[in-house]
Amino acid sequence: MPALKYWDTGSSSYVLLTPGATTFPFTFMQTLTAPTVASSPYQINHNLNTTTPLVQIWDATTGQQVMTQITVVNANSIQITVAQNMPNNVNVIVVGSAQAPVPVAPANLATKSYVDAWTPSLMPAPVTSGSGLQTFTDALGDLWVAQNGIAGGAWKRARDVLHARMYRNNPISLNGGTLVSIPMDTVYRDAWGMNDGTGIAFLVTGSFMITMQLAFTVTAASQFILPRCYVGQPGSEQQIAVCQNYSSTTTGTISAGLAFNHVVTAAASHVVVQATGSGTQAITVGILWSYLGVDYLGTG
């Protein structure tokens, strides 16, 4: 039971009656007229029946708290002593404490099942059936995802888990200026099944970081590679980024890559990589050379 607050018409102030109190009021105020050193100490009879009062003293004109020496005389009285003359009247506020602790009865306790039953669930139950990605947006606007068979169906914050990186591991070559699809065939990181066989699916809408690089083995001077990123639903992708690099020697490996932010508006869309070159050039395979990565950043 909380403390009850009453308006004391005698002192024109609020007073508190705390649980277990046997006297009323439990807050006392008295104004001292411009206290002086010569008149100290001042006797305050608060009648709160406590030897551990909380006492605060405030300048009645400026509203500033002032410091004095306070002595507990007995359970109902204190003395106020000032070290220098006060320029204004001061208000002495005395607050008591409950005279006896209030016992807590077993009937006042709530069981865990009762609390759980009346507490709103902040997160849906884990997903333990069906297929496909489930989404949930919390009160702060964060997107959460869950899927049967992944992480026990537990809900995970999307920006913590929707990350995938694929790379090209099997040999493939460009074909003299013809646009060639470069599907990434090996998973480096993909806990949530974002790889769809030809590219990386976004799974949800929002802001994503896309990283991509292709490399080729140089066979003649001035050869070039022109990688391109296409985004959209399978079969209707549109080019959204391109990069290029040239060789200045007749041997070695040349790479071209980029990283950019892209806002996805259709969850069913994905990103794929295609490229052209100046001749029949072998793509350099491996995670260090030819890869595609997608990282979810947030709702955008």
N, C-alpha and C positions, 0 to 999 in steps of 0.2 A: 504494500500500500504506500503510495507516495505521500510526501509531506503536503499538508493542506495550507493554503494561503488565505489569510483574512485581512480585512482593512480595519485597523485600529483607529477609531474616531478620536480617541484621546491624544494620540501622538501623531495623527494624520500620516500614518505610514502602514505598509504591509507588515504583517507578522506571520510567522510560520508555526504550525503545530505539527511536529514530527510524530511518526508512529511510536507508541510506547510512552509518550510524554504524559505526565500526570499533573503538570501545571500549565497554565496558559497566561501570557504568551511565551514563546521561546525566542523571541527577538525583542530587544529593548533599545530605545534611542533616547538620548538626553542631550540638550544643547547647553554648553558651558559658555558663559559670557567672557570673551577675550581673556583666556587664562593667563595668569602672570606667575613668575617664579615665586614671588612673595606669598601668593595665596595657595601655592601647591603644598601638599597634595589635595586633589579634589576627590571627594567621596562620591562614588556612583553606586546606588543601591538598585541593582537590576532585578533581584528576586527571581532569578532563573534556576536556582538550586543546582549550580554546577561549579566545580572548581577548575574546569578547563574551558573557559569561554573563549570565543573568537572576538577580538576587539579591533575595530578600525575607527580612525578619527579623521574627519574631513573638515577642511576650511569651509564654513558656511557661505562665504562670499565668492571665493575663487573656485571652489569645487575640487581643490587639490588635496590629496591625502597628506596628513602631517604626522610626524613621528613624535611620540612621547614615551615616557617610562610608565609601564602598567604593572601594578601589583595586585595580586589576588589576595583579598583580605579574608574572605570566607566564601561559602557557596553562593552567597547572595549579594556580595559587595566587592568592588574593586576600587583602587585608587589611581588617579591620573596625576603624574608629575611632569611639568614642562621645564626644559633647560633654558628657555628664553621666553620673553613675553610674546604672546601671540597677537597679531594686529587685528584679528577678526574673531567673531564667535566661531566655535567649532562644534560639530555634531559627533557625538560619541555613539557608535553602533556596537551593541553587544549581542552576539548570537550564541545560544546554548546548544547543547547536544541532548539526545534522548537520554532519559534517566535510566532506562533499562532496555536491553536488547529485545527485539521482537522475535520470538521463536518462529521458526519456519515449520509448519505442520506438513506431514506427508501429503495431505490432501491438496496442498498448494503447489505441489511439484507436477510438472508435465512430463509424460513419458516421451521417449524418442519417436515412437510411432505416432503419437498425437501431434508432435511438432512437425514431423514429416508430412502428415496428412494435411496440415493447414499451411504448409510452406509452399509457395509456388515453385514449380520446377524451373530452374534456370536453363536447363538443357534437355532436349528430347532424349528418350531412352536410346541406348545403342541399337544400331540396325543389325538385326540377326536373321533377316530373311529377305527374299527378293534379290534383284540384281540392279546394277546401275548406281550412279552417284546420287546421294541425297544431300540437300543443302539446308542450312538454317542460318538466319541472320539474328544476332543477339541484340539486346537493347542498346548497345554502343555502336551498332552498325557493322560489326565484324562478321564476316562470312565464315561459317563452319561447314565442314563436309564430313560425310560418313558413308561407308559402303560395306555391305555384307561381305565378310571374308578378308577385309583389310583392317588391321589393328583391332581385331575382335569386334568390329562394328562401332568402335568408339568414335565420338565426334572430335575432330581436330580442326584447329584454326586453319583456314585455307592457305593463308600466306606462309604458314609454317611447313606445309606438306606438299602443296602443288608445285613441284619442281621436277623437271625431267631433262636429261641430257642423253642424246644418242650420238653415235659416230659411225663413220663408214669403215668397215673392216675388210670387205671383199673388194677386189680390184674392179675398177670401172674407168672408162675413158671418155673424154670429150670427142666430138666428131666434127672438127673443122667448121665451126661457125653455126652448127645446128644446136638448137636449144635441147639440152639433155637433162632429164630428171635425175637427181642424185638422192635416192632414198637412203636414210641412215639405217643400217641393218643390225646394229649391235647396241644393246642397252648399257649405259654407264650408270645412270640413276633414273629409276622410274617406279617408285613404290606404289603409285596410284594408277598405273595402267594408262598413262597419257599417250604412249606410242600406239599409233593406229596402223602401222605397217608401211605407210608411205611418208608420214610426217609425224608431228606431235599435236595431239588434240588439246584444246584449251580447257575443256570440260565445263568451265563456268565463264560468265562474262566478267569484265573488269579490266584492270590495267596489268599488262604483262611486260616483262623484259625478255626480249628475244636476242639470242646471241648465235652467230653463225660464222663458220670459216670453211673455206675450201683451199686446198693446196694442189699443185701439180708438179710433175717432174719435167724440168726444162730439157728440150732436145735441140733448140736453136735459139739464136739471139732474137730479142724483141717479141717473143711469144707473150701472150696475155691470157688471163682468165677473168671471166665476168660472172660471178655468182649473183643469184637473184633470190629474194624471198617472196613467196606467194602466200596470201592468207585468204581464207574463205571456206565455204562448205565444199566438201569433196566434189570435184568436177566443175566448180565455178570459182576457183581461186583467182585472185587478182594480185598483180605485182605491187608490192609496197616498199621494197628497198632493193638497192643494188650497190655493188662495190666492184672495184677493178684493180688489177695489178699487172705490171709488165716485168719481163725478165731483161736484164742488161747483159747477161752472160749466156753461154751455150750449154751450161750444165747447172745442176743444183735444184733446189726446191723453192718455189715461189708460192706465197699464200696471200689470200685476200679475205678479209673478214669484217664484220661490223657487229655492233650492239646497239639496240634502240628500244624505246618504249612504244608499246602499241596497245590501244584500247580496243578490246574485243566486245562486240555487241551481240554476237550470236554464239551461244555455248557450243553448238554443233560444228563450229568451224575449226580448222587446224592450220598449221603452217608447214610448208614444204619448201625444198630447195631445188632450184634448177640452175644450170650454168651453160655458158658458151665459151669458146676459146678460139685461138687462132689456128689450131690444127688438131691432129689426133694426139691428145695429151693425156697421159695416165694420171688419174687422181691419186694423190698420196694418201694412203689409208692410215687409220689409227686415231686415237683420242686426241693426240696432240695436233693433228693436222686438219682433219675434215670432220666437222661436228655441227650439231644443231642443239641449242638449249632453250628451254622455256621456263620462266619463273614467274609465278603469280605474285603481284605486288599489293593488290588491294582492290577495293571496289571502284576506285578511280573517280 
